[in-house]
C-alpha cells in the first residue's frame, strides 16, 4: 500500500513540476516538499523503509504516469536489458506493456514458449509465481519473468470474456526469433509470414520473394503480420517499401525538431503490383501497424483480420549517471493519412475474427487465411 500511495504522490508531483507555467520558485518549493515527505516517511512510517528503493519507485512512478511504455531501469535491470538487445536471450517470448498496474501482453512471439503455452495478445498477467504483479514496475516484472534456461515459471492470467483466472506453467528457453516464414500455397499464392522486425527481417523477406518469384508464376501475395509485436522502425520502412512504387510510408513527430521525420518509398515494387492481402490481429503492434497502415492508406493492399494493438510511439533508451537508464517515449508514428496509430490501431478493410492461436499454415483451420486465399483466387 505504501508503494502505491507513494507512486501516486510522485506521479502528481512530477506532472506538476514539468508544467510550462510553473516558475522556478514553485519548482523549488515542490522539491523541498518532496524531501520533507521522504523525511516524514523515514521517521513516522510503521515499518522501516529503504529510502533508495523508495526513490527508485518514485522515479518509475513518474515515468509510468506518462504512458505504458516509459520506465526506469536500475543498473542491474539496465545491464540485463542491454544484453537482450543482442538478439538472443532466455525468457518466455512475449512483448509486454503496463495497464492498470498489471502486465499486459502485447503479443506472444511465434514459436516461443509463451506462444506454445497459449498466451494471447491482450492477456493480463496478474501473478508471477504466485506473487502479485500490481505494485511492481514493468521492468521489475520483466526481470522476474526472465531466468535460467530450462527453469519454469507460473503465470496467472486474466483474459477478457473469461471470469476464471488462467494458470500457465512455462519453461524458459533461449529466444531466437527466425523472423520470416515463406511458402507457396495452392493456385500459386505466395505466403509471407513476418514474425518480428529484427535487423535481418527485410533481407530475409526479399530473399524469400526472390526465391518464390524464381520458381513460380505467382498470382498474388499474403503478408501475415498476426501476433507480430513490432521491432525496428527501419525494417518496417524497408518492408513497406518492397510493395510500393512511391509515396510516404510513415512520419514521426516529437517535441524536438530532430524527431520530426518523414520516410518515403523508393521506386520499384518488388512484386510488380501483384494483388496483396495483409493479415492483422490485436497482437500486431508498432512496426506491424506501420506496414499495414501505410499499405492500406496507399490502397496497395487489402487489410484483413482484427484491429491492431495501437502502439504507435517511439521509445529511446537513455543511460543515467548511476549506471541505470530510462526508456522514454520521444515521438509518435503517423500514417500517410496523417492519423496516429497510438491507442487506436489500424482497422481492417475486412473484419474476420481470430480462430487460431498458433497461426500455422493450414487453410482448413485458419478462417482468415482461407478467406484471403479465396479473395486472391476467385
Secondary structure, DSSP 8 states (H G I E B T S, - for coil): -HHHHHHHHHHHHHHHHT-TT--HHHHHHHHHHHHHHHHHHHHHSSS---HHHHHHHHHHHHHHTT-TT-EEE-HHHHHHHHHHTTS-EEE--EEEEEETTEEEEEEE-TTSHHHHHT--TT-EEEEETTEE-TTS-HHHHHHHH--STT-EEEEEEEETTEEEEEEEEEE-EEE----EEEEEETTTEEEEEE--B-TTHHHHHHHHHHHHHHH---SEEEEE-TT---B-HHHHHHHHHHT-SSSEEEEEEESSGGG-EEEE--S--TTTT-EEEEEE-TT--THHHHHHHHHHHTT-SEEEES------EEEEEEE-TTS-EEEEEEEEEEETTS-B-TTT----SEE-----SS--S-TTT-HHHHHHHHHHH-
